[in-house]
Amino acid sequence: MAGFNILLIVLQVINGVTSFSSRASANTRQSLPFYNNRHLLDIAAIQTGSYQLLRARSEWQWGPRSNAEAILGLTLANKRWYQKNNAATYISVKAMELELLAQLSVDKRLKDKNWSKGKLAQYVTALQLTCHNPSKFYRHNLLRHLKGHLKISEEDFRNNRFALSWVVIALCNNQKDIGNTSLAIINDHPGEYKFGVDEASMILMATTCLKELEAKSAAEDFIVEEMRANMSQYNEFTKGLVVQALTAAKTEKVGDIINIARSDLRQAILRTTLLELPGAASHVLPALAKKSYLDASKVVCPEKAKMKTKLKTAAKITVGIDVIDDIIGNTTDSWNVTTRKGSDLLTTMQLFQKRSKNFRFKSTQTSFGRSIISINGVAQDIGNKIFWRIEDRTGVPLANGVSRTIPKDGDSYIFRLSKF
């Protein structure tokens, strides 16, 4: 608690200094960059809000159907928040998993209205942010369930495009098609929004992901016009969504709207315990971190990052391949082939065959491994004692077959049509 009180004091001091800086700049027409540090303010606000949210947990969770929104806010605001080796965060994510599994055990397609009208989409997004595969969630394909929800809740979604946008965003983040009907609904009546700015903000994120330009532009115009005219009338939930949407859409010339809205969000965290509410956290924390729900598709998980790094840094070697036919075609062909270090000769040949139209071969399995039976249309002829012999660069036949020979950088191999 002492640490939290110190953080609040720091936030109050910084906020006061920044307000002073803004007034001083207006009066003197000079900038004070040292004091006017919005980034530092955002970090302090995110830390304070995150503490409020974590303090509101009971037995490591936030309550029925609220866990995903809390985890959404925390992970989008701080990409390092979820760590498998950090029990305090790992347990909360596991609690979210168990909540979802418990519901799946009694409603395997999550058709219950509490889940089929956008709530599952929030859980799918939170799972994606915490490095789960929503299509393989303990043998449940949650993305298939979401697509099912588009059908069973179609009439509801026609009247509530805010909820529909959640499903669209979750599916789009996972590169899944939403179907023509849902696409028509999300694009319907551009510029008209039953739930005002909140709905327009969600539709703006959805259409940004879908690259539906007309509906995207209409939502942008509606939000910008309304916020410039009436921003003070809106609460922090709405302002958080607005900042997320305009950030995700990369809307131009709205820096004034974003800066004022974020300043209001910081003030709200300072004055209240607003972020003890998971719903508020999912709106506000990503906005302060310059993130949006669309950033779930950009999360880099440790396992994937390790695999990508390994692939990128895998050493390459060059291997020479010579094909000599002195019996049938009297031809000689030579290539230098690039392959991954540690690959066997057969794999190297298979990769080269995919890259080049001038190299084709066939092989068959024998008790000694794979045996080459044809190269570039010239096949072995056992009846006439003609076969393909494989030699090293000195002309010595290989002791092992192509599937058991591991080339080194600079090695060369001769495939020679021979008679015995």
TAQUI-V888587 format. One record per residue. N is the residue number from 0. OMEGA is omega in degrees with one decimal (none if undefined). Layout:
n = <N N>
omega = <OMEGA OMEGA>
//
This chain:
n = <0 1 2 3 4 5 6 7 8 9 10 11 12 13 14 15 16 17 18 19 20 21 22 23 24 25 26 27 28 29 30 31 32 33 34 35 36 37 38 39 40 41 42 43 44 45 46 47 48 49 50 51 52 53 54 55 56 57 58 59 60 61 62 63 64 65 66 67 68 69 70 71 72 73 74 75 76 77 78 79 80 81 82 83 84 85 86 87 88 89 90 91 92 93 94 95 96 97 98 99 100 101 102 103 104 105 106 107 108 109 110 111 112 113 114 115 116 117 118 119 120 121 122 123 124 125 126 127 128 129 130 131 132 133 134 135 136 137 138 139 140 141 142 143 144 145 146 147 148 149 150 151 152 153 154 155 156 157 158 159 160 161 162 163 164 165 166 167 168 169 170 171 172 173 174 175 176 177 178 179 180 181 182 183 184 185 186 187 188 189 190 191 192 193 194 195 196 197 198 199 200 201 202 203 204 205 206 207 208 209 210 211 212 213 214 215 216 217 218 219 220 221 222 223 224 225 226 227 228 229 230 231 232 233 234 235 236 237 238 239 240 241 242 243 244 245 246 247 248 249 250 251 252 253 254 255 256 257 258 259 260 261 262 263 264 265 266 267 268 269 270 271 272 273 274 275 276 277 278 279 280 281 282 283 284 285 286 287 288 289 290 291 292 293 294 295 296 297 298 299 300 301 302 303 304 305 306 307 308 309 310 311 312 313 314 315 316 317 318 319 320 321 322 323 324 325 326 327 328 329 330 331 332 333 334 335 336 337 338 339 340 341 342 343 344 345 346 347 348 349 350 351 352 353 354 355 356 357 358 359 360 361 362 363 364 365 366 367 368 369 370 371 372 373 374 375 376 377 378 379 380 381 382 383 384 385 386 387 388 389 390 391 392 393 394 395 396 397 398 399 400 401 402 403 404 405 406 407 408 409 410 411 412 413 414 415 416 417 418 419>
omega = <179.6 178.9 -179.2 179.3 177.8 179.6 177.6 179.5 178.6 -179.0 178.9 -179.0 -179.2 -178.3 178.3 179.2 180.0 176.8 177.0 -179.7 -179.3 179.2 -179.6 179.6 -179.2 -176.4 -173.7 -175.8 176.0 179.6 175.6 -173.1 -178.4 -177.3 -173.9 -173.5 -178.1 -178.6 178.7 177.1 -179.6 179.4 179.8 179.6 178.8 -179.6 178.8 179.6 178.5 177.9 177.8 -177.7 -179.0 178.4 -177.3 179.0 171.9 -175.2 172.6 178.8 -171.6 177.8 -176.6 175.5 177.4 -174.4 -176.7 -179.0 178.2 -177.5 173.5 -178.7 -176.3 -176.2 178.0 179.2 -177.2 -175.6 179.2 -176.3 -177.8 176.4 -179.5 180.0 176.5 -174.2 -175.0 178.1 -177.4 -178.4 179.9 177.4 177.2 177.0 176.3 178.1 -177.8 177.6 -178.9 178.6 178.1 178.5 178.4 -179.0 179.7 -177.7 -165.6 176.5 177.0 -179.9 178.4 -175.1 179.0 -178.0 -170.6 -178.2 175.5 -176.9 178.8 179.7 176.8 179.9 176.4 -179.9 178.0 177.2 178.6 179.9 179.6 170.2 170.9 174.1 -175.7 178.6 179.3 -178.5 -176.7 178.2 175.1 176.0 -176.1 178.0 175.5 177.0 178.9 178.3 175.0 179.0 177.9 -179.8 -173.8 -179.7 -174.3 -178.6 177.0 -179.0 175.9 -179.8 -177.4 -178.2 171.3 179.8 178.4 -178.9 177.1 -179.4 179.6 -179.7 -179.0 179.3 -179.6 176.9 179.4 175.5 178.1 179.8 -179.1 179.3 -175.2 -177.4 179.8 178.1 178.9 -179.4 -177.2 179.6 -171.9 175.3 179.3 -179.6 178.5 -174.0 -175.7 -178.5 170.3 -173.6 179.9 179.3 179.9 179.9 178.2 178.4 177.7 177.6 -179.3 -177.5 173.1 179.0 -178.1 -175.9 175.0 -165.0 -177.3 179.7 177.9 -178.5 179.4 179.3 177.2 -177.3 -179.3 -177.8 -176.5 -179.2 -177.4 -178.0 177.8 -177.3 -168.4 -174.2 -175.9 -178.7 -173.5 -179.1 -174.8 177.7 -177.9 -178.5 177.1 178.3 179.9 -179.7 177.8 -174.9 -178.9 176.8 -178.8 -177.8 -177.1 -179.8 -176.7 173.7 176.9 -179.8 179.8 -179.8 -177.2 -177.9 179.0 -179.5 -179.8 175.8 177.8 179.2 178.0 178.8 -179.5 178.1 -179.3 -172.6 -170.3 172.7 -176.3 -172.9 166.8 178.9 -179.3 179.5 177.9 -178.9 -178.3 177.1 -167.0 -174.6 177.7 -179.6 179.1 179.7 -178.7 179.4 175.4 178.9 178.9 -179.5 175.3 -179.4 -175.9 -176.0 178.6 -177.8 -175.6 -177.7 179.9 -179.1 179.1 179.6 -179.7 179.7 -179.9 -179.7 -177.7 -173.9 179.5 -176.0 177.2 176.1 177.8 -177.4 177.4 175.8 176.4 176.7 -175.9 177.7 179.1 -173.3 -174.0 -173.3 -175.8 -179.1 175.0 177.5 -179.6 177.5 167.2 -172.5 175.6 -179.2 -179.3 179.0 179.9 177.9 175.8 -175.7 179.0 178.8 177.6 179.2 179.9 178.1 -179.8 178.7 178.2 -175.7 -170.9 175.5 -174.2 179.6 178.5 176.7 174.8 179.0 177.6 -178.8 175.4 178.8 179.0 -176.6 -179.9 179.0 179.7 -177.0 179.7 174.7 179.1 174.8 179.0 -174.4 173.9 179.5 -174.6 179.9 178.4 175.0 177.9 -178.4 177.0 178.0 -178.6 -176.8 169.3 -173.8 179.5 179.6 179.6 179.7 179.8 177.2 179.6 178.6 -176.5 -178.3 -179.1 179.2 -179.8 -178.3 170.0 -178.9 178.7 177.8 175.2 -179.3 -179.1 173.9 -171.5 175.2 -170.2 174.7 177.0 none>
//
